[in-house]
Every structure is written in structure tokens, then in C-alpha cells.
Amino acid sequence: MSFTLPSSHQDRPVAVIGAGTLGRRIALMFATRGGLVRVHDPSAETGEAACAYVARELPAVVRATDGGRPGTVEAVTDLAAGLADAWLVIEAVPERLDLKKRIFADLDRLAEPDAILASNSSSYATSNLVDSVRSPERLLNLHFYMPPRQNAADVMSCGHTDPAVIELLLKVLPDYGIHPFEAHRESTGFIFNRVWAAIKRESLAVVAEGVSTPADIDRMWQVNTGAPAGPFRLMDAVGLDVVLDIEDHYAAERPALPEGPRELLREYVTAGRLGVKTGSGFYDDYQRQD
């Protein structure tokens, strides 16, 4: 079946479902073209924090975006209100498949008939969500990394996605300062994350085995690659609970993966050291995000 592409998308809002670390950053990028972005989160406090983040970061990101102009970001707790007239809906909730299936069943029911439904999932292909929607032609993965600094995005079909949907996103996402890359077949971890997963897992293993420390590994990474941050700083930025969810998913698909990296992550998560968002993770020098 074919899908009727959203009409007049330039004049319609984008909806982001989830106001956490990535949800608010996704909202930031879509607020760079003068339009409206609605961020839905059941926690009004989390939604307000997302809006405060966008307000703080938006001026600099707009200046760095070709043709950029500041838009508006609104936080809503009512899902139907957040979806009203949106041409693109991006799910950015925690990496739990049961939760995502419930969310997409609601999105399919409440979103506009011509709205594109995208998952920001970093580990679940949307082929897992096909049974939750009536129109899989509009369903796909749109996976972001850590905007506004890391602005690449994976675009991957659910297996039934109308090719015109992918073509539209590849065409319009650069207007928002986002660099899209299509995964031409289903891939757990998409493109870059498959490479990053191997680096991250081996870094964790080196620490779990007592060979080195997060700080020394990060410093060696910086010296040898010239990158501004190493693997452990980057994991802290993502959130160690999110990193653990992703690693658990990889391990479910590949049982032979070593347990040590996940055991190390569980120690930190159990201790409430989730990274930047809690003020401490592998490092202690963060200001807690509220």
C-alpha cells in the first residue's frame, strides 16, 4: 500500500514523544526553522525542563544553522493535544519494547492520518512495532545521536515503509541542520552505532577486567584520535541506564557477548550514578540536570 505524504509540512508542527535527554535535543533541532514543536511527556516538570533547555540552547544553534530562525517549543502532558496537526511524530521514550508498542498503538490511533510515525530507538528496529499500527507504510526508524553536536541521523524502513516517506525525510531533514543517512537493510544498531557498540563494549571490558580506568581510557582516546571526549564521557552524556538497556538488547540477540561490560554498567545504575542527568556517572564533575 502507498501512503499519502503529509501536506504543507512546512506550516505544521512536529511532535516529540518524551522530554528526556534525547527528546529535548530532537525538539531543539526541529525548532530551528521558525515552526512549532510540541514535546509530550507525562511529567509536567520534565516537559518544563525540556523547554528551558531549548530556550537556553536555541539561539546558538539557530546561528549555526543555514537559514535558521528560532521557533517555538511547547510542553504538553496530553498526548492528543501534542499530536494535533503534527506532520512528523518522533518517539523518544526509554528503550523498552513493551512501552514502545503501547506508545505506537496510541500514536497510530491519535495522530493525523498523514503523519509520519518515527522511532528514535537506538536498538529496536521498527519491524518490531508493525503489529502495533494499522498503517506501517508511515512507520520507520529515525534515530538521532546527540544533537546539536552530533547531528547525524539513521533513517531505516520498518520493512513496509513507503519509499516516498524516506525520500521526504532525506530531503527535508538537512533544513533543520540534521544529516540523514539511510540504512538500506534492517540492522540492529543501524550504521554508526554498530561501530560504536564495539568500541563502547570493549572499553567497558577493559575497566571491568581491571586493566585501566575510565579517565585513562578517555585520555588515551583523546590523544590518539584528537576527539574532544572519550567513550566514558560519551556514555555519561547518553545516560548509563540507556546504555545498559541497549547492551541488554544486543545481548538478547547475541548471547555470546561478554557479561562483564553489562555487570559494570549495572553497578553504576544500581548506585543511581546514571551520568550527566544525575550529576555523576563514570565522572563526578557534572551539574545535575533537573
Secondary structure, 3 states (H helix, E strand, C coil): CCCCCCCCHHHCCEEEECCCHHHHHHHHHHCCECCEEEEECCCHHHHHHHHHHHHHHHHHHHHCCCCCECCEEEEECCHHHHHCCCCEEEECCCCCHHHHHHHHHHHHHHCCCCCEEEECCCCCCHHHHHHHCCCHHHEEEEEEEECCCEEEEEEEECCCCCHHHHHHHHHHHHHHCCEEEEECCCCCCCCHHHHHHHHHHHHHHHHHCCCCCHHHHHHHHHHHHCCCCCHHHHHHHHCHHHHHHHHHHHHHHCCCCCCHHHHHHHHHHHCCCCEHHHCECCCCCCCCCC
